[in-house]
Amino acid sequence: LAALNLTVPITLVLDNARYQKCALVFERAQSLNIELLYLRPYSPNLNLIERLWFFVKQQCLYSIYYPDFGAFKAAISVCLEQCHTTHQETLDSLLNLRFQSFEKVKAMT
């Protein structure tokens, strides 16, 4: 994206994985004029890819036996290929940016 010389700011959203918070990432982002925005710790629900992986695991792992790795891999591929057809409605409700928030909540001490 930085190579496109866009006139709008670039913000990269990351989770809090250790390798994403290292000096190399900070330096590279700064040199490319990219803002880094980290999700709150322990909030996989805010990361849409985590929701997609949850869905794929539900479809391909729960109570399903695969005779070999090839069959397992094929099931995941089919599931991902059907995201925009068979699973469209389910994923539309799962992969959205509507999050529940709580206003003026007292912290438990």
Backbone as numpy.savetxt, mean C-alpha at the origin, in Angstrom:
# Nx Ny Nz CAx CAy CAz Cx Cy Cz
9.94 10.24 -11.90 9.12 11.44 -11.90 9.98 12.69 -11.90
11.05 12.67 -11.12 11.91 13.85 -11.05 12.52 14.15 -12.41
12.78 13.13 -13.21 13.38 13.32 -14.53 12.42 14.01 -15.50
11.13 14.00 -15.21 10.15 14.65 -16.09 10.15 16.17 -15.94
10.86 16.68 -14.94 10.93 18.12 -14.69 9.54 18.74 -14.59
8.70 18.15 -13.78 7.35 18.65 -13.59 7.38 19.98 -12.84
6.36 20.78 -13.05 6.30 22.07 -12.36 5.54 21.98 -11.05
4.99 20.82 -10.76 4.27 20.63 -9.50 5.19 19.89 -8.51
4.99 20.11 -7.23 5.81 19.40 -6.24 5.54 17.89 -6.28
6.55 17.12 -6.00 6.42 15.66 -5.95 6.49 15.24 -4.49
5.48 14.50 -4.05 5.45 13.97 -2.70 5.38 12.46 -2.79
6.30 11.80 -2.14 6.35 10.34 -2.12 5.86 9.86 -0.76
4.80 9.05 -0.76 4.22 8.55 0.49 4.85 7.20 0.81
5.39 7.09 2.02 6.10 5.89 2.44 5.56 5.40 3.78
5.75 4.09 4.03 5.45 3.64 5.38 6.71 3.85 6.22
6.75 3.34 7.40 7.88 3.62 8.29 8.91 2.50 8.32
9.08 1.80 7.22 10.10 0.76 7.17 11.48 1.39 7.39
12.33 0.71 8.12 13.64 1.24 8.47 14.44 1.64 7.23
14.40 0.81 6.18 15.19 1.11 4.99 14.67 2.34 4.24
13.46 2.80 4.53 12.93 4.00 3.89 13.28 5.26 4.67
13.88 5.10 5.83 14.23 6.25 6.66 15.74 6.41 6.78
16.48 5.77 5.90 17.94 5.85 5.97 18.44 7.14 5.30
19.69 7.46 5.56 20.30 8.68 5.04 20.27 8.71 3.51
20.48 7.57 2.88 20.49 7.51 1.42 19.16 7.98 0.83
18.05 7.54 1.42 16.72 7.94 0.95 16.52 9.43 1.14
16.88 9.95 2.32 16.74 11.39 2.59 17.56 12.22 1.61
18.82 11.81 1.42 19.71 12.57 0.54 19.22 12.54 -0.90
18.81 11.37 -1.36 18.34 11.25 -2.75 17.08 12.07 -2.97
16.15 12.00 -2.04 14.91 12.78 -2.16 15.22 14.27 -2.18
16.12 14.69 -1.32 16.48 16.11 -1.27 17.14 16.55 -2.57
18.03 15.72 -3.11 18.71 16.09 -4.36 17.75 16.17 -5.54
16.65 15.42 -5.48 15.66 15.42 -6.56 14.48 16.34 -6.26
14.54 17.04 -5.13 13.48 17.95 -4.71 12.14 17.21 -4.54
12.22 16.05 -3.90 11.04 15.24 -3.63 10.75 15.29 -2.13
9.50 15.59 -1.80 9.08 15.60 -0.40 8.73 14.18 0.02
9.19 13.78 1.19 8.86 12.47 1.73 7.78 12.63 2.78
6.71 11.87 2.64 5.60 11.91 3.58 5.43 10.51 4.15
5.66 10.36 5.44 5.57 9.05 6.07 4.20 8.84 6.70
3.65 7.66 6.50 2.40 7.30 7.15 2.64 7.17 8.65
1.60 7.30 9.41 1.72 7.15 10.85 2.18 5.73 11.18
2.97 5.56 12.22 3.41 4.21 12.60 2.22 3.32 12.91
2.36 2.05 12.61 1.35 1.05 12.90 -0.01 1.39 12.30
-0.01 1.83 11.07 -1.27 2.17 10.41 -1.34 1.55 9.02
-1.25 0.21 8.92 -1.30 -0.42 7.60 -2.61 -0.16 6.87
-3.67 0.17 7.62 -4.95 0.45 6.97 -4.89 1.72 6.12
-3.92 2.61 6.38 -3.79 3.82 5.58 -3.02 3.57 4.29
-2.35 2.44 4.21 -1.56 2.09 3.05 -2.40 1.18 2.16
-2.83 1.69 1.02 -3.76 0.94 0.17 -3.19 -0.39 -0.31
-1.88 -0.47 -0.51 -1.32 -1.75 -0.97 -1.50 -2.82 0.10
-1.48 -2.42 1.37 -1.72 -3.39 2.45 -3.14 -3.95 2.37
-4.08 -3.11 1.99 -5.46 -3.57 1.83 -5.57 -4.55 0.67
-4.86 -4.24 -0.42 -4.88 -5.15 -1.57 -4.28 -6.49 -1.20
-3.13 -6.49 -0.49 -2.52 -7.76 -0.09 -3.43 -8.54 0.85
-4.13 -7.84 1.74 -5.09 -8.50 2.62 -6.15 -9.22 1.78
-6.67 -8.53 0.76 -7.69 -9.12 -0.11 -7.14 -10.34 -0.85
-5.94 -10.22 -1.40 -5.34 -11.33 -2.13 -5.13 -12.53 -1.20
-4.67 -12.28 0.02 -4.50 -13.38 0.97 -5.83 -14.04 1.28
-6.88 -13.24 1.43 -8.21 -13.81 1.68 -8.63 -14.71 0.53
-8.42 -14.26 -0.69 -8.85 -15.00 -1.87 -8.00 -16.23 -2.13
-6.71 -16.15 -1.85 -5.78 -17.20 -2.29 -5.21 -18.08 -1.19
-5.34 -17.69 0.06 -4.70 -18.47 1.12 -5.67 -19.13 2.07
-6.71 -18.45 2.45 -7.57 -18.92 3.52 -8.24 -20.24 3.15
-7.89 -21.29 3.87 -8.48 -22.63 3.72 -8.35 -23.20 2.31
-7.28 -22.85 1.63 -7.07 -23.38 0.28 -5.73 -24.10 0.24
-5.73 -25.32 -0.29 -4.51 -26.11 -0.43 -4.06 -26.05 -1.89
-2.78 -25.84 -2.09 -2.19 -25.87 -3.43 -1.17 -27.00 -3.46
-1.23 -27.83 -4.49 -0.34 -28.99 -4.54 1.14 -28.62 -4.71
1.40 -27.45 -5.27 2.79 -27.03 -5.46 2.86 -25.50 -5.58
4.08 -24.99 -5.59 4.28 -23.55 -5.63 3.73 -22.94 -6.92
3.83 -23.66 -8.02 3.32 -23.17 -9.30 1.83 -22.89 -9.26
1.08 -23.79 -8.62 -0.38 -23.60 -8.50 -0.69 -22.41 -7.61
0.08 -22.26 -6.53 -0.10 -21.12 -5.62 0.18 -19.81 -6.36
1.26 -19.77 -7.09 1.65 -18.58 -7.85 0.59 -18.25 -8.91
0.08 -19.27 -9.57 -0.96 -19.07 -10.59 -2.23 -18.49 -9.98
-2.60 -18.96 -8.79 -3.81 -18.45 -8.12 -3.66 -16.96 -7.81
-2.49 -16.56 -7.36 -2.25 -15.14 -7.07 -2.31 -14.32 -8.35
-1.71 -14.83 -9.41 -1.74 -14.12 -10.70 -3.16 -13.94 -11.21
-3.96 -14.99 -11.13 -5.36 -14.92 -11.58 -6.12 -13.90 -10.74
-5.92 -13.94 -9.44 -6.61 -13.00 -8.55 -6.27 -11.56 -8.94
-4.99 -11.28 -9.14 -4.58 -9.92 -9.50 -5.09 -9.51 -10.89
-5.12 -10.48 -11.81 -5.63 -10.18 -13.16 -7.13 -9.86 -13.13
-7.85 -10.39 -12.15 -9.29 -10.18 -12.06 -9.67 -8.96 -11.22
-8.68 -8.19 -10.79 -8.97 -7.01 -9.95 -9.93 -6.04 -10.62
-9.81 -5.87 -11.93 -10.64 -4.88 -12.63 -11.88 -5.50 -13.28
-12.10 -6.79 -13.02 -13.29 -7.44 -13.59 -14.09 -8.09 -12.46
-13.77 -9.32 -12.17 -14.51 -10.10 -11.17 -14.53 -9.44 -9.79
-13.41 -8.87 -9.37 -13.29 -8.32 -8.02 -13.48 -6.80 -7.96
-13.88 -6.19 -9.05 -13.96 -4.73 -9.13 -14.80 -4.10 -8.02
-15.99 -4.61 -7.81 -16.90 -4.00 -6.83 -16.34 -4.10 -5.41
-15.83 -5.26 -5.07 -15.25 -5.45 -3.74 -14.05 -4.53 -3.53
-13.19 -4.45 -4.52 -11.99 -3.62 -4.38 -12.31 -2.13 -4.39
-13.36 -1.74 -5.09 -13.76 -0.33 -5.07 -14.11 0.13 -3.66
-14.75 -0.76 -2.90 -15.10 -0.37 -1.53 -13.92 -0.52 -0.57
-13.01 -1.43 -0.89 -11.86 -1.67 -0.02 -10.73 -0.66 -0.25
-10.51 -0.31 -1.50 -9.38 0.57 -1.85 -9.88 1.99 -2.09
-10.24 2.66 -1.03 -10.70 4.04 -1.16 -9.97 4.88 -0.12
-10.13 6.16 -0.21 -9.43 7.07 0.70 -10.33 7.62 1.79
-11.43 6.94 2.03 -12.33 7.36 3.12 -11.90 6.64 4.39
-11.35 7.39 5.32 -10.88 6.81 6.56 -11.69 7.34 7.72
-11.92 6.50 8.70 -12.60 6.94 9.90 -11.60 7.73 10.73
-12.03 8.88 11.21 -11.16 9.66 12.09 -11.94 10.02 13.34
-11.22 10.30 14.37 -11.83 10.61 15.66 -11.39 12.00 16.08
-12.34 12.85 16.34 -12.06 14.22 16.77 -12.06 14.30 18.28
-11.15 15.05 18.82 -11.10 15.36 20.26 -11.18 14.11 21.13
-10.34 13.15 20.87 -10.30 11.93 21.66 -9.28 12.10 22.78
-9.68 11.78 23.99 -8.75 11.85 25.12 -7.87 10.62 25.12
-6.58 10.83 25.30 -5.64 9.71 25.36 -5.73 9.05 26.72
-5.68 7.74 26.72 -5.68 6.98 27.98 -4.28 7.05 28.57
-4.18 7.33 29.84 -2.85 7.37 30.48 -2.75 6.38 31.59
